[in-house]
Amino acid sequence: MRLIDSNLIIYFAKPGFAWLNEHIQTIEPYFSVLSKVEVLDYNLLKAREKTFFDTYFDSVTPIYPDDDIIEKAIQLRQFRKMSLGDSVIAATALIHDFDLYTHNVSDFSGIDGLRVIDPIPSSL
């Protein structure tokens, strides 16, 4: 199964990236509710973008942080410097044994057991 990182969700709304969302939807995707915060907290978000993201989040299964995810996120932050959001997203993927789909591969490098997949070709 796939956990979709915030940055890919933002790509879904960009012109020319509809194929990416279609590709991701081929296997049931999930998202951490932290991704919802990261995507929707942008203060210059346009109404059209907000509508797109709200529709997306309503159509995909959310995962809420539980005690296991929080404990794993704490361990990750103790192990390496990373943002709170990234640590919770990585912990969610690890705890649920999901592949993490992201274009920000470097944000998640070096985390043992985390399978990180970048579905955007490097030529784009």
Secondary structure, DSSP 8 states (H G I E B T S, - for coil): -EEE-HHHHHHHTSTT-HHHHHHHTTS-EEEEHHHHHHHHT-TT--HHHHHHHHHHHHHSEEE---HHHHHHHHHHHHHS---HHHHHHHHHHHHHT-EEE-S-GGGGTT-TT--EE--S-TT-
